[in-house]
Amino acid sequence: MRLFIAMLVGLIGGFILGIALTSMIAVFSMMIFDAPFGIKYLPYFTALVCAIIVPMVDQRSFQR
């Protein structure tokens, strides 16, 4: 159950992090190049990566 909750938190948090990152990239590109661009699937990639990393970090901290 703890693993499932950690994966769910990683998915949601990673998705939100990806949205924030792609928005920041778009703002900076608008300032520098006068044209907004971003990474189209960045929220999905960050959600996947965070869903893998968060349970690993949680397991390490739980063992201590």
Distance bins in CASP14 RR format, pairs under 12 A and 6 or more apart:
PFRMAT RR
TARGET T0000
AUTHOR 0000-0000-0000
RMODE 2
METHOD distances of the structure
MODEL  1
1 7 0 0 0 0 0 1 0 0 0 0 0
1 8 0 0 0 0 0 1 0 0 0 0 0
1 55 0 0 0 0 0 1 0 0 0 0 0
2 8 0 0 0 0 0 1 0 0 0 0 0
2 9 0 0 0 0 0 1 0 0 0 0 0
2 54 0 0 0 0 0 1 0 0 0 0 0
2 55 0 0 0 0 1 0 0 0 0 0 0
2 58 1 0 0 1 0 0 0 0 0 0 0
2 59 0 0 0 0 1 0 0 0 0 0 0
2 61 0 0 0 0 0 1 0 0 0 0 0
2 62 1 0 0 1 0 0 0 0 0 0 0
3 9 0 0 0 0 0 1 0 0 0 0 0
3 10 0 0 0 0 0 1 0 0 0 0 0
3 51 0 0 0 0 0 1 0 0 0 0 0
3 52 0 0 0 0 0 1 0 0 0 0 0
3 54 0 0 0 0 1 0 0 0 0 0 0
3 55 1 0 1 0 0 0 0 0 0 0 0
3 56 0 0 0 0 0 1 0 0 0 0 0
3 58 0 0 0 0 1 0 0 0 0 0 0
3 59 1 0 0 1 0 0 0 0 0 0 0
3 62 0 0 0 0 0 1 0 0 0 0 0
4 10 0 0 0 0 0 1 0 0 0 0 0
4 11 0 0 0 0 0 1 0 0 0 0 0
4 51 0 0 0 0 0 1 0 0 0 0 0
4 54 0 0 0 0 0 1 0 0 0 0 0
4 55 0 0 0 0 1 0 0 0 0 0 0
4 58 0 0 0 0 0 1 0 0 0 0 0
5 11 0 0 0 0 0 1 0 0 0 0 0
5 12 0 0 0 0 0 1 0 0 0 0 0
5 51 0 0 0 0 0 1 0 0 0 0 0
5 54 0 0 0 0 1 0 0 0 0 0 0
5 55 0 0 0 0 1 0 0 0 0 0 0
5 58 0 0 0 0 1 0 0 0 0 0 0
5 62 0 0 0 0 0 1 0 0 0 0 0
6 12 0 0 0 0 0 1 0 0 0 0 0
6 13 0 0 0 0 0 1 0 0 0 0 0
6 50 0 0 0 0 1 0 0 0 0 0 0
6 51 0 0 0 0 1 0 0 0 0 0 0
6 52 0 0 0 0 0 1 0 0 0 0 0
6 53 0 0 0 0 1 0 0 0 0 0 0
6 54 1 0 1 0 0 0 0 0 0 0 0
6 55 1 0 1 0 0 0 0 0 0 0 0
6 56 0 0 0 0 1 0 0 0 0 0 0
6 57 0 0 0 0 1 0 0 0 0 0 0
6 58 1 0 1 0 0 0 0 0 0 0 0
6 59 0 0 0 0 1 0 0 0 0 0 0
6 60 0 0 0 0 0 1 0 0 0 0 0
6 61 0 0 0 0 0 1 0 0 0 0 0
6 62 0 0 0 0 1 0 0 0 0 0 0
7 13 0 0 0 0 0 1 0 0 0 0 0
7 14 0 0 0 0 0 1 0 0 0 0 0
7 47 0 0 0 0 0 1 0 0 0 0 0
7 48 0 0 0 0 0 1 0 0 0 0 0
7 49 0 0 0 0 0 1 0 0 0 0 0
7 50 0 0 0 0 1 0 0 0 0 0 0
7 51 1 0 1 0 0 0 0 0 0 0 0
7 52 0 0 0 0 1 0 0 0 0 0 0
7 53 0 0 0 0 0 1 0 0 0 0 0
7 54 1 0 0 1 0 0 0 0 0 0 0
7 55 1 0 1 0 0 0 0 0 0 0 0
7 56 0 0 0 0 0 1 0 0 0 0 0
7 57 0 0 0 0 0 1 0 0 0 0 0
7 58 0 0 0 0 1 0 0 0 0 0 0
7 59 0 0 0 0 0 1 0 0 0 0 0
8 14 0 0 0 0 0 1 0 0 0 0 0
8 15 0 0 0 0 0 1 0 0 0 0 0
8 47 0 0 0 0 0 1 0 0 0 0 0
8 50 0 0 0 0 0 1 0 0 0 0 0
8 51 0 0 0 0 1 0 0 0 0 0 0
8 54 0 0 0 0 1 0 0 0 0 0 0
8 55 0 0 0 0 1 0 0 0 0 0 0
8 58 0 0 0 0 0 1 0 0 0 0 0
9 15 0 0 0 0 0 1 0 0 0 0 0
9 16 0 0 0 0 0 1 0 0 0 0 0
9 17 0 0 0 0 0 1 0 0 0 0 0
9 47 0 0 0 0 0 1 0 0 0 0 0
9 50 0 0 0 0 1 0 0 0 0 0 0
9 51 0 0 0 0 1 0 0 0 0 0 0
9 53 0 0 0 0 0 1 0 0 0 0 0
9 54 1 0 1 0 0 0 0 0 0 0 0
9 55 0 0 0 0 1 0 0 0 0 0 0
9 57 0 0 0 0 0 1 0 0 0 0 0
9 58 0 0 0 0 1 0 0 0 0 0 0
10 16 0 0 0 0 1 0 0 0 0 0 0
10 17 0 0 0 0 1 0 0 0 0 0 0
10 18 0 0 0 0 0 1 0 0 0 0 0
10 46 0 0 0 0 1 0 0 0 0 0 0
10 47 1 0 0 1 0 0 0 0 0 0 0
10 48 0 0 0 0 1 0 0 0 0 0 0
10 49 0 0 0 0 1 0 0 0 0 0 0
10 50 1 0 1 0 0 0 0 0 0 0 0
10 51 1 0 1 0 0 0 0 0 0 0 0
10 52 0 0 0 0 1 0 0 0 0 0 0
10 53 1 0 0 1 0 0 0 0 0 0 0
10 54 1 0 1 0 0 0 0 0 0 0 0
10 55 1 0 0 1 0 0 0 0 0 0 0
10 56 0 0 0 0 0 1 0 0 0 0 0
10 57 0 0 0 0 1 0 0 0 0 0 0
10 58 0 0 0 0 1 0 0 0 0 0 0
11 17 0 0 0 0 0 1 0 0 0 0 0
11 18 0 0 0 0 0 1 0 0 0 0 0
11 43 0 0 0 0 0 1 0 0 0 0 0
11 44 0 0 0 0 1 0 0 0 0 0 0
11 45 0 0 0 0 0 1 0 0 0 0 0
11 46 0 0 0 0 1 0 0 0 0 0 0
11 47 1 0 1 0 0 0 0 0 0 0 0
11 48 0 0 0 0 1 0 0 0 0 0 0
11 49 0 0 0 0 0 1 0 0 0 0 0
11 50 1 0 0 1 0 0 0 0 0 0 0
11 51 1 0 1 0 0 0 0 0 0 0 0
11 52 0 0 0 0 0 1 0 0 0 0 0
11 53 0 0 0 0 0 1 0 0 0 0 0
11 54 0 0 0 0 1 0 0 0 0 0 0
11 55 0 0 0 0 0 1 0 0 0 0 0
12 18 0 0 0 0 0 1 0 0 0 0 0
12 19 0 0 0 0 0 1 0 0 0 0 0
12 43 0 0 0 0 0 1 0 0 0 0 0
12 46 0 0 0 0 0 1 0 0 0 0 0
12 47 1 0 0 1 0 0 0 0 0 0 0
12 50 0 0 0 0 1 0 0 0 0 0 0
12 51 0 0 0 0 1 0 0 0 0 0 0
12 54 0 0 0 0 0 1 0 0 0 0 0
13 19 0 0 0 0 1 0 0 0 0 0 0
13 20 0 0 0 0 1 0 0 0 0 0 0
13 21 0 0 0 0 0 1 0 0 0 0 0
13 43 0 0 0 0 1 0 0 0 0 0 0
13 46 0 0 0 0 1 0 0 0 0 0 0
13 47 1 0 0 1 0 0 0 0 0 0 0
13 48 0 0 0 0 0 1 0 0 0 0 0
13 49 0 0 0 0 0 1 0 0 0 0 0
13 50 1 0 1 0 0 0 0 0 0 0 0
13 51 0 0 0 0 1 0 0 0 0 0 0
13 53 0 0 0 0 0 1 0 0 0 0 0
13 54 0 0 0 0 1 0 0 0 0 0 0
14 20 0 0 0 0 1 0 0 0 0 0 0
14 21 0 0 0 0 1 0 0 0 0 0 0
14 22 0 0 0 0 0 1 0 0 0 0 0
14 42 0 0 0 0 1 0 0 0 0 0 0
14 43 1 0 0 1 0 0 0 0 0 0 0
14 44 0 0 0 0 1 0 0 0 0 0 0
14 45 0 0 0 0 1 0 0 0 0 0 0
14 46 1 0 1 0 0 0 0 0 0 0 0
14 47 1 0 1 0 0 0 0 0 0 0 0
14 48 0 0 0 0 1 0 0 0 0 0 0
14 49 1 0 0 1 0 0 0 0 0 0 0
14 50 1 1 0 0 0 0 0 0 0 0 0
14 51 1 0 0 1 0 0 0 0 0 0 0
14 52 0 0 0 0 0 1 0 0 0 0 0
14 53 0 0 0 0 1 0 0 0 0 0 0
14 54 0 0 0 0 1 0 0 0 0 0 0
15 21 0 0 0 0 0 1 0 0 0 0 0
15 22 0 0 0 0 0 1 0 0 0 0 0
15 41 0 0 0 0 0 1 0 0 0 0 0
15 42 0 0 0 0 1 0 0 0 0 0 0
15 43 1 0 1 0 0 0 0 0 0 0 0
15 44 1 0 0 1 0 0 0 0 0 0 0
15 45 0 0 0 0 1 0 0 0 0 0 0
15 46 1 0 0 1 0 0 0 0 0 0 0
15 47 1 0 1 0 0 0 0 0 0 0 0
15 48 0 0 0 0 1 0 0 0 0 0 0
15 49 0 0 0 0 0 1 0 0 0 0 0
15 50 0 0 0 0 1 0 0 0 0 0 0
15 51 0 0 0 0 1 0 0 0 0 0 0
16 22 0 0 0 0 0 1 0 0 0 0 0
16 23 0 0 0 0 0 1 0 0 0 0 0
16 42 0 0 0 0 0 1 0 0 0 0 0
16 43 1 0 0 1 0 0 0 0 0 0 0
16 46 0 0 0 0 1 0 0 0 0 0 0
16 47 0 0 0 0 1 0 0 0 0 0 0
16 50 0 0 0 0 1 0 0 0 0 0 0
17 23 0 0 0 0 0 1 0 0 0 0 0
17 24 0 0 0 0 0 1 0 0 0 0 0
17 42 0 0 0 0 1 0 0 0 0 0 0
17 43 1 0 0 1 0 0 0 0 0 0 0
17 44 0 0 0 0 0 1 0 0 0 0 0
17 45 0 0 0 0 0 1 0 0 0 0 0
17 46 1 0 1 0 0 0 0 0 0 0 0
17 47 0 0 0 0 1 0 0 0 0 0 0
17 48 0 0 0 0 0 1 0 0 0 0 0
17 49 0 0 0 0 1 0 0 0 0 0 0
17 50 1 0 0 1 0 0 0 0 0 0 0
17 51 0 0 0 0 0 1 0 0 0 0 0
17 53 0 0 0 0 0 1 0 0 0 0 0
17 54 0 0 0 0 0 1 0 0 0 0 0
18 24 0 0 0 0 1 0 0 0 0 0 0
18 25 0 0 0 0 1 0 0 0 0 0 0
18 26 0 0 0 0 0 1 0 0 0 0 0
18 38 0 0 0 0 0 1 0 0 0 0 0
18 39 0 0 0 0 1 0 0 0 0 0 0
18 40 0 0 0 0 0 1 0 0 0 0 0
18 41 0 0 0 0 1 0 0 0 0 0 0
18 42 1 0 1 0 0 0 0 0 0 0 0
18 43 1 0 1 0 0 0 0 0 0 0 0
18 44 0 0 0 0 1 0 0 0 0 0 0
18 45 1 0 0 1 0 0 0 0 0 0 0
18 46 1 0 1 0 0 0 0 0 0 0 0
18 47 1 0 0 1 0 0 0 0 0 0 0
18 48 0 0 0 0 0 1 0 0 0 0 0
18 49 0 0 0 0 1 0 0 0 0 0 0
18 50 0 0 0 0 1 0 0 0 0 0 0
19 25 0 0 0 0 0 1 0 0 0 0 0
19 26 0 0 0 0 0 1 0 0 0 0 0
19 38 0 0 0 0 0 1 0 0 0 0 0
19 39 0 0 0 0 0 1 0 0 0 0 0
19 41 0 0 0 0 0 1 0 0 0 0 0
19 42 0 0 0 0 1 0 0 0 0 0 0
19 43 1 0 1 0 0 0 0 0 0 0 0
19 44 0 0 0 0 0 1 0 0 0 0 0
19 45 0 0 0 0 0 1 0 0 0 0 0
19 46 0 0 0 0 1 0 0 0 0 0 0
19 47 0 0 0 0 1 0 0 0 0 0 0
20 26 0 0 0 0 0 1 0 0 0 0 0
20 27 0 0 0 0 0 1 0 0 0 0 0
20 42 0 0 0 0 1 0 0 0 0 0 0
20 43 0 0 0 0 1 0 0 0 0 0 0
20 46 0 0 0 0 1 0 0 0 0 0 0
21 27 0 0 0 0 0 1 0 0 0 0 0
21 28 0 0 0 0 0 1 0 0 0 0 0
21 38 0 0 0 0 1 0 0 0 0 0 0
21 39 1 0 0 1 0 0 0 0 0 0 0
21 41 0 0 0 0 0 1 0 0 0 0 0
21 42 1 0 1 0 0 0 0 0 0 0 0
21 43 0 0 0 0 1 0 0 0 0 0 0
21 45 0 0 0 0 1 0 0 0 0 0 0
21 46 1 0 0 1 0 0 0 0 0 0 0
21 47 0 0 0 0 0 1 0 0 0 0 0
21 49 0 0 0 0 0 1 0 0 0 0 0
21 50 0 0 0 0 0 1 0 0 0 0 0
22 28 0 0 0 0 0 1 0 0 0 0 0
22 29 0 0 0 0 0 1 0 0 0 0 0
22 36 0 0 0 0 0 1 0 0 0 0 0
22 37 0 0 0 0 1 0 0 0 0 0 0
22 38 1 0 1 0 0 0 0 0 0 0 0
22 39 1 0 1 0 0 0 0 0 0 0 0
22 40 0 0 0 0 1 0 0 0 0 0 0
22 41 0 0 0 0 1 0 0 0 0 0 0
22 42 1 0 1 0 0 0 0 0 0 0 0
22 43 1 0 0 1 0 0 0 0 0 0 0
22 44 0 0 0 0 0 1 0 0 0 0 0
22 45 0 0 0 0 0 1 0 0 0 0 0
22 46 0 0 0 0 1 0 0 0 0 0 0
23 29 0 0 0 0 0 1 0 0 0 0 0
23 30 0 0 0 0 0 1 0 0 0 0 0
23 36 0 0 0 0 1 0 0 0 0 0 0
23 37 0 0 0 0 0 1 0 0 0 0 0
23 38 0 0 0 0 1 0 0 0 0 0 0
23 39 0 0 0 0 0 1 0 0 0 0 0
23 42 0 0 0 0 1 0 0 0 0 0 0
23 43 0 0 0 0 0 1 0 0 0 0 0
24 30 0 0 0 0 0 1 0 0 0 0 0
24 31 0 0 0 0 0 1 0 0 0 0 0
24 36 0 0 0 0 0 1 0 0 0 0 0
24 38 0 0 0 0 1 0 0 0 0 0 0
24 39 0 0 0 0 0 1 0 0 0 0 0
24 42 0 0 0 0 0 1 0 0 0 0 0
25 31 0 0 0 0 0 1 0 0 0 0 0
25 32 0 0 0 0 0 1 0 0 0 0 0
25 33 0 0 0 0 0 1 0 0 0 0 0
25 36 0 0 0 0 1 0 0 0 0 0 0
25 37 1 0 0 1 0 0 0 0 0 0 0
25 38 1 0 1 0 0 0 0 0 0 0 0
25 39 1 0 0 1 0 0 0 0 0 0 0
25 40 0 0 0 0 0 1 0 0 0 0 0
25 42 1 0 0 1 0 0 0 0 0 0 0
25 43 0 0 0 0 0 1 0 0 0 0 0
26 32 0 0 0 0 0 1 0 0 0 0 0
26 33 0 0 0 0 0 1 0 0 0 0 0
26 35 0 0 0 0 1 0 0 0 0 0 0
26 36 1 0 1 0 0 0 0 0 0 0 0
26 37 1 0 0 1 0 0 0 0 0 0 0
26 38 1 0 1 0 0 0 0 0 0 0 0
26 39 0 0 0 0 1 0 0 0 0 0 0
26 40 0 0 0 0 0 1 0 0 0 0 0
26 42 0 0 0 0 0 1 0 0 0 0 0
27 33 0 0 0 0 0 1 0 0 0 0 0
27 35 0 0 0 0 0 1 0 0 0 0 0
27 36 1 0 0 1 0 0 0 0 0 0 0
27 37 0 0 0 0 0 1 0 0 0 0 0
27 38 0 0 0 0 1 0 0 0 0 0 0
28 34 0 0 0 0 0 1 0 0 0 0 0
28 35 0 0 0 0 0 1 0 0 0 0 0
28 36 0 0 0 0 1 0 0 0 0 0 0
28 37 0 0 0 0 1 0 0 0 0 0 0
28 38 0 0 0 0 1 0 0 0 0 0 0
29 35 1 0 0 1 0 0 0 0 0 0 0
29 36 1 0 1 0 0 0 0 0 0 0 0
29 37 1 0 1 0 0 0 0 0 0 0 0
29 38 1 0 0 1 0 0 0 0 0 0 0
29 39 0 0 0 0 0 1 0 0 0 0 0
30 36 1 0 1 0 0 0 0 0 0 0 0
30 37 0 0 0 0 1 0 0 0 0 0 0
30 38 0 0 0 0 0 1 0 0 0 0 0
39 45 1 0 0 1 0 0 0 0 0 0 0
39 46 0 0 0 0 1 0 0 0 0 0 0
41 47 0 0 0 0 1 0 0 0 0 0 0
41 48 0 0 0 0 1 0 0 0 0 0 0
42 48 0 0 0 0 0 1 0 0 0 0 0
42 49 0 0 0 0 0 1 0 0 0 0 0
42 50 0 0 0 0 0 1 0 0 0 0 0
43 49 0 0 0 0 0 1 0 0 0 0 0
43 50 0 0 0 0 0 1 0 0 0 0 0
44 50 0 0 0 0 0 1 0 0 0 0 0
44 51 0 0 0 0 0 1 0 0 0 0 0
45 51 0 0 0 0 0 1 0 0 0 0 0
45 52 0 0 0 0 0 1 0 0 0 0 0
46 52 0 0 0 0 0 1 0 0 0 0 0
46 53 0 0 0 0 0 1 0 0 0 0 0
46 54 0 0 0 0 0 1 0 0 0 0 0
47 53 0 0 0 0 0 1 0 0 0 0 0
47 54 0 0 0 0 0 1 0 0 0 0 0
48 54 0 0 0 0 0 1 0 0 0 0 0
49 55 0 0 0 0 0 1 0 0 0 0 0
49 56 0 0 0 0 0 1 0 0 0 0 0
50 56 0 0 0 0 0 1 0 0 0 0 0
50 57 0 0 0 0 1 0 0 0 0 0 0
50 58 0 0 0 0 0 1 0 0 0 0 0
51 57 0 0 0 0 0 1 0 0 0 0 0
51 58 0 0 0 0 0 1 0 0 0 0 0
52 58 0 0 0 0 0 1 0 0 0 0 0
52 59 0 0 0 0 0 1 0 0 0 0 0
53 59 0 0 0 0 0 1 0 0 0 0 0
53 60 0 0 0 0 0 1 0 0 0 0 0
54 60 0 0 0 0 0 1 0 0 0 0 0
54 61 0 0 0 0 0 1 0 0 0 0 0
55 61 0 0 0 0 0 1 0 0 0 0 0
55 62 0 0 0 0 1 0 0 0 0 0 0
56 62 0 0 0 0 0 1 0 0 0 0 0
56 63 0 0 0 0 0 1 0 0 0 0 0
57 63 0 0 0 0 0 1 0 0 0 0 0
57 64 0 0 0 0 0 1 0 0 0 0 0
58 64 0 0 0 0 0 1 0 0 0 0 0
END
